Amino acid sequence: MIRKLVLLAALGAILTLPSKGLAQPADAALLDMPFDQIEEQARGSQVRWYMFGGWAHVNDWVDSYVAGEMKKRWGIDLVRVPMDAGVFVNKLLNEKAAGKRTGTIDLLWINGENFKNAKEAGLLFGPFAANLPNVQRYVDPKSVAYDFGYPVDGYEAPYGRAQFVFETDTARIDTPPQTMAALKAWVKANPGRFTYPQPPDFTGSAFIRQVFCAVTGGHEQYLAGWNPDLFARKAPLLWNWLNDIEPFLWQKGRTYPKDSAVLDTLFSRGEVAFGMSYHPPHAQNKILEGSYPETVRTFVLKDGSIYNTHFTAIPFNSPNKAGAMVLANFLISVDAQLSKYDPENWGDFPALDPDRLTPAQRNQFQSVDLGPATLGSDQLDPVAVPEIPSAYLEALEQGWKTHVLDN
């Protein structure tokens, strides 16, 4: 979710260093230490969590619920530091290059290409996730084995799940398009009523990946890993699709919303007929805050709806790895996942395996009122398709600039 600003020169230098992120022998002991001892070591400490800070309701949830529980249960002071993932990866690269063995970041909210870059550069501590009791107890290891096609290997702990959805106002449109082909036909028949954020905006990038999978024969062919020959053959189908609709877009395609917030504004004003988000509760959150009319609903396309798991990770030079592990473990607890699932707080989907929950716990999740604008798992799961490897993401973003924006 979260964008990259990695200095390639620094990354090249770092990749020549040892790949493991363990800074000191004492750190390695945490990987085998009983968790109650880790909790005692963390008690009364401070944990600095670097995370995307662009959503006010998420910030409020962290600052109130999460910080309150960390203080109450372990006496831990949680400090939320808003920063895009690409920026803190760059910060860690510079610290690694400078030999800074004690940094200022304890926990990261990270996934996708940022995780891949960080792990390959030896910027992460681990593998720690298998030592978290709530991961052992509640998470299906197969569901978190890969992050955008890249092996996790225990260097991340799951945090939540997201899936791509479209939004429309049912007071204006009764039946939205059901397939990518139908969407294209709708755009051409309704000039000026559709647009998408300009990649590399997170939502805009997700949209073009959604189109890429739909118009090139499905996602399965890409899951084996980056294949430049395959990309060279398939990508022109995407560029043709996007260029074909461009004259019919908002502002005739001469400009694109710079980010998803601009698209949200255009949609709320009725200037465009469809919004989009990589977060299923987004429309309900907007209704609750008064930005969207109560008639807005979300929908997905039958071609498939990409999903991913977002994670937390610990930097190689975290000054409080024990505290970071306690926080990462709490975030994947039933209590935290249930609180996070409530759209009044956030609405983020849980990363827990329902089969590992007790009947009473499953009932708690099933009893959460997601609001009328949010699709349930019964509608999302049948069309869910996994994210393709992050190398495709980067190639698509650069290719969009060359073949669509500058074309």
C-alpha positions in Angstrom: 0.0 0.0 0.0 2.5 1.9 0.2 4.9 3.4 -2.3 8.6 3.1 -3.0 11.4 5.7 -3.1 14.4 3.3 -3.0 17.7 4.8 -4.0 19.1 2.3 -6.6 22.7 3.2 -5.9 22.3 2.6 -2.2 20.4 -0.6 -2.9 23.2 -1.9 -5.1 25.7 -1.2 -2.4 23.6 -2.8 0.3 23.1 -6.0 -1.7 26.8 -6.7 -1.5 26.5 -7.0 2.3 25.4 -10.2 4.2 21.7 -10.8 3.6 20.6 -11.6 7.1 19.4 -8.8 9.2 20.4 -10.0 12.7 22.4 -7.3 14.3 23.6 -8.9 17.5 23.7 -12.3 19.1 21.2 -11.2 21.7 18.7 -10.5 18.9 19.0 -14.1 17.7 17.9 -15.4 21.1 14.5 -13.8 20.7 13.8 -16.2 17.8 13.8 -19.2 20.3 12.9 -17.5 23.5 9.5 -18.4 25.2 7.1 -15.7 24.4 6.2 -14.9 28.0 9.9 -14.0 28.5 9.8 -11.7 25.4 6.7 -10.0 26.9 8.6 -9.4 30.2 11.6 -8.0 28.3 9.2 -5.6 26.4 7.2 -4.6 29.4 7.4 -0.8 30.1 9.3 0.0 26.9 8.5 2.2 23.9 7.7 0.8 20.5 7.9 3.1 17.4 5.7 1.9 14.6 6.4 3.4 11.2 3.3 3.1 9.0 1.3 4.7 6.2 -0.4 7.7 7.8 -2.8 8.8 5.0 -6.1 7.5 6.6 -7.4 9.4 9.5 -9.6 6.6 10.8 -6.8 4.1 10.7 -4.5 6.6 12.6 -7.3 7.1 15.2 -7.7 3.3 15.6 -3.9 2.9 16.2 -3.6 5.9 18.5 -6.7 5.0 20.6 -7.4 1.2 20.6 -4.0 -0.3 19.8 -2.0 2.2 21.9 -4.5 1.9 24.8 -4.3 -1.9 24.8 -0.5 -2.0 24.5 -0.3 0.4 27.5 -2.9 -1.5 29.6 -1.5 -5.0 28.9 2.2 -4.5 28.9 2.9 -0.9 29.9 4.2 -0.3 26.5 4.1 3.3 25.0 3.2 3.0 21.3 4.5 5.8 19.1 2.9 5.9 15.6 5.2 7.5 13.0 3.5 8.3 9.7 5.7 7.5 6.7 5.3 5.9 3.3 7.0 2.5 3.0 9.3 3.5 0.3 10.6 6.3 2.4 11.4 4.2 5.4 12.9 1.5 3.2 15.2 4.2 1.9 16.0 5.3 5.4 17.0 1.7 6.4 19.1 1.4 3.3 21.1 4.4 4.3 21.4 3.2 7.9 22.7 -0.2 6.7 25.2 1.4 4.4 26.4 3.7 7.2 26.7 0.7 9.6 24.1 2.1 12.0 23.4 -0.9 14.2 20.8 0.8 16.4 18.1 2.7 14.5 14.8 4.4 15.5 12.2 2.1 13.9 10.9 -0.9 15.8 8.0 -2.1 13.6 7.1 -1.5 9.9 3.8 -1.8 8.1 5.0 -3.2 4.8 4.3 -5.5 1.9 4.8 -6.0 -1.9 7.8 -4.6 -3.6 8.9 -2.7 -0.5 9.1 -6.0 1.5 11.0 -7.7 -1.3 13.5 -4.9 -1.6 14.0 -4.7 2.2 14.4 -8.5 2.6 16.9 -8.8 -0.3 18.9 -6.0 1.1 19.2 -7.5 4.6 17.1 -4.8 6.2 14.9 -7.1 8.2 15.2 -9.0 11.4 14.0 -12.6 11.5 12.6 -15.0 10.8 10.4 -14.0 13.8 6.8 -14.7 12.8 6.8 -18.3 13.7 7.6 -17.3 17.3 4.4 -15.3 17.6 1.8 -17.3 19.5 -1.1 -15.8 17.6 0.4 -16.6 14.3 0.9 -20.2 15.4 -2.6 -20.4 16.7 -4.8 -18.5 14.2 -3.0 -18.2 10.9 -2.9 -20.7 8.0 0.8 -20.7 7.0 -0.1 -21.4 3.4 -2.1 -18.1 3.2 0.9 -16.0 4.2 3.7 -17.9 2.5 4.1 -15.3 -0.3 3.8 -11.6 -0.5 3.1 -10.5 -4.1 4.7 -13.8 -5.2 7.8 -13.3 -3.0 8.6 -15.8 -0.2 7.9 -14.4 3.2 10.1 -16.9 5.1 8.8 -15.7 8.4 10.2 -12.1 8.0 6.7 -10.7 8.1 3.7 -11.2 10.4 0.2 -10.9 8.8 -1.8 -7.9 9.8 -4.9 -7.7 7.5 -6.3 -8.5 4.1 -7.4 -6.2 1.3 -9.3 -6.8 -2.0 -10.0 -4.6 -5.0 -13.6 -3.3 -5.3 -15.4 -0.7 -7.4 -18.0 1.7 -6.1 -21.1 3.3 -7.6 -24.1 5.3 -6.5 -27.1 3.2 -6.9 -29.3 6.3 -7.0 -27.6 7.0 -10.4 -26.7 3.5 -11.7 -28.9 0.5 -11.1 -26.8 -2.2 -12.7 -23.0 -1.6 -13.0 -20.8 -3.5 -15.5 -20.1 -7.1 -14.5 -17.0 -7.8 -16.5 -13.9 -5.9 -17.8 -15.3 -6.0 -21.3 -18.6 -4.6 -20.1 -16.8 -1.8 -18.3 -14.9 -0.8 -21.4 -18.2 -0.7 -23.3 -19.8 1.4 -20.6 -16.9 3.9 -20.6 -17.2 4.4 -24.4 -21.0 4.8 -24.2 -20.7 7.4 -21.3 -17.8 9.7 -22.2 -16.2 11.7 -19.4 -17.8 9.6 -16.6 -14.9 7.3 -15.8 -11.3 7.7 -14.8 -8.6 6.0 -12.5 -5.8 7.4 -10.4 -2.4 7.8 -12.2 0.0 5.1 -11.3 2.1 4.7 -9.2 -0.7 5.7 -7.0 -1.6 2.6 -5.0 -5.2 2.4 -6.2 -4.3 3.3 -9.8 -1.6 0.8 -9.9 -4.0 -1.9 -8.6 -6.5 -1.0 -11.2 -4.1 -1.5 -14.1 -3.0 -4.8 -12.6 -6.7 -5.8 -12.4 -7.1 -5.0 -16.1 -3.8 -6.7 -17.0 -4.9 -10.0 -15.5 -8.4 -9.8 -17.0 -7.4 -8.9 -20.6 -4.3 -11.1 -21.0 -5.7 -14.5 -20.0 -5.7 -14.6 -16.2 -3.3 -14.3 -13.3 -2.1 -17.9 -13.2 0.5 -17.5 -16.0 2.3 -14.9 -13.9 2.5 -16.7 -10.6 5.7 -18.6 -11.4 7.7 -15.4 -11.2 9.0 -12.6 -13.4 9.2 -13.6 -17.1 10.3 -10.7 -19.3 9.4 -12.6 -22.5 5.9 -13.3 -21.2 5.5 -9.7 -20.2 6.7 -8.4 -23.6 4.1 -10.5 -25.3 1.2 -9.8 -22.9 1.7 -6.1 -21.9 0.6 -4.6 -25.3 -2.9 -6.1 -24.7 -3.1 -3.9 -21.6 -1.7 -0.8 -23.3 -4.1 -1.2 -26.1 -7.1 -1.6 -23.7 -6.1 1.5 -21.7 -5.4 3.6 -24.8 -8.6 2.6 -26.4 -10.7 4.0 -23.5 -8.5 7.1 -22.9 -10.4 9.5 -25.2 -13.6 8.6 -23.4 -12.2 9.3 -19.9 -12.8 12.2 -17.6 -11.1 15.3 -19.1 -10.8 13.2 -22.3 -7.9 11.4 -20.7 -5.7 14.5 -21.0 -5.1 14.3 -17.3 -5.6 11.7 -14.5 -6.4 12.1 -10.8 -3.0 12.3 -9.1 -4.1 9.9 -6.3 -7.1 8.0 -5.0 -8.2 10.9 -2.8 -8.8 13.0 -5.9 -10.8 10.2 -7.4 -12.9 10.0 -4.2 -13.7 13.7 -4.5 -14.7 13.4 -8.2 -16.9 10.4 -7.3 -18.5 12.1 -4.3 -19.3 15.1 -6.5 -20.9 12.9 -9.1 -18.4 14.0 -11.8 -17.5 10.3 -12.4 -19.8 7.4 -12.0 -17.4 4.9 -10.4 -14.9 5.0 -7.6 -12.5 2.2 -6.7 -10.5 1.0 -3.8 -8.2 -1.8 -2.6 -10.1 -1.8 0.7 -13.6 -3.3 0.7 -14.9 -1.1 3.5 -13.7 2.1 1.9 -17.2 3.2 0.7 -18.7 2.4 4.0 -16.0 4.4 5.8 -16.8 7.4 3.5 -20.5 7.0 4.2 -19.9 7.1 7.9 -17.7 10.2 7.7 -20.4 11.9 5.5 -18.3 12.1 2.3 -20.4 9.6 0.2 -24.2 9.4 0.0 -25.8 6.5 1.7 -26.8 5.0 -1.6 -23.2 4.1 -2.6 -22.5 0.4 -2.9 -19.4 -1.6 -3.8 -19.2 -4.3 -6.5 -16.6 -6.6 -8.1 -16.2 -7.9 -11.6 -16.6 -11.5 -12.6 -13.2 -11.5 -14.2 -11.6 -11.5 -10.8 -10.7 -9.2 -7.9 -7.1 -9.1 -6.8 -6.3 -9.4 -3.1 -3.3 -9.2 -0.8 -2.3 -9.6 2.8 -0.6 -6.7 4.5 2.1 -7.4 7.1 4.3 -6.0 9.8 8.1 -6.5 9.8 11.0 -5.6 12.2 14.1 -3.7 10.9 17.5 -5.3 11.4 18.5 -2.4 13.7 15.3 -2.0 15.7 16.3 -0.9 19.2 13.3 -2.8 20.7 12.8 -6.1 18.9 11.0 -7.7 21.8 8.5 -4.8 22.0 8.0 -5.0 18.2 7.3 -8.8 18.5 4.7 -8.1 21.2 3.0 -5.5 19.1 3.0 -7.7 15.9 1.6 -10.6 18.0 -1.2 -8.4 19.4 -2.1 -7.1 16.0 -2.9 -10.6 14.8 -4.9 -11.5 18.0 -8.6 -12.2 17.9 -9.3 -9.0 19.9 -7.3 -6.7 17.6 -8.6 -8.3 14.4 -12.1 -8.1 15.6 -11.8 -4.4 16.6 -10.1 -3.6 13.2 -12.9 -5.4 11.3 -15.6 -3.0 12.6 -16.1 -0.3 10.0 -16.7 2.2 12.7 -13.0 1.7 13.5 -11.5 0.7 10.2 -13.3 -2.2 8.5 -10.0 -3.9 7.5 -10.6 -7.6 6.8 -9.0 -10.2 9.2 -6.0 -12.3 8.3 -7.1 -15.1 10.6 -8.1 -18.6 9.4 -11.8 -19.1 10.4 -11.3 -22.8 10.8 -8.8 -22.1 13.6 -11.3 -20.0 15.6 -13.7 -21.4 18.2 -17.4 -21.3 17.3 -17.9 -18.4 19.7 -15.0 -16.4 18.0 -16.4 -17.1 14.5 -19.8 -15.9 15.6 -18.2 -12.7 16.8 -16.7 -12.0 13.4 -19.9 -13.0 11.7 -21.9 -10.6 13.9 -19.9 -7.5 12.9 -22.1 -5.2 10.9 -20.0 -4.3 7.9 -22.6 -1.8 6.7 -24.7 -2.0 3.5 -21.9 -0.7 1.3 -19.4 -3.5 2.1 -19.4 -6.8 0.3 -19.1 -9.8 2.5 -16.7 -12.7 2.1 -19.5 -14.7 0.4 -19.3 -12.2 -2.5 -15.6 -11.4 -2.4 -14.1 -14.9 -2.0 -15.5 -16.4 -5.3 -13.8 -13.8 -7.4 -10.6 -13.3 -5.4 -7.3 -13.8 -7.2 -3.8 -13.4 -5.7 -1.5 -10.6 -6.5 1.1 -11.4 -9.1 4.9 -11.0 -8.3 6.0 -7.5 -7.6 8.4 -7.3 -10.5 5.3 -7.2 -12.8 3.9 -4.3 -10.6 7.1 -2.2 -11.2 7.1 -3.0 -14.9 3.5 -2.2 -15.3 3.9 1.2 -13.6 6.8 2.2 -15.7 5.2 0.8 -18.8 2.0 2.8 -18.1 4.0 6.0 -18.1 5.7 5.2 -21.4 2.8 3.6 -23.3 -0.2 5.4 -22.0 0.6 8.7 -20.3 3.3 9.7 -22.7 1.9 8.0 -25.7 
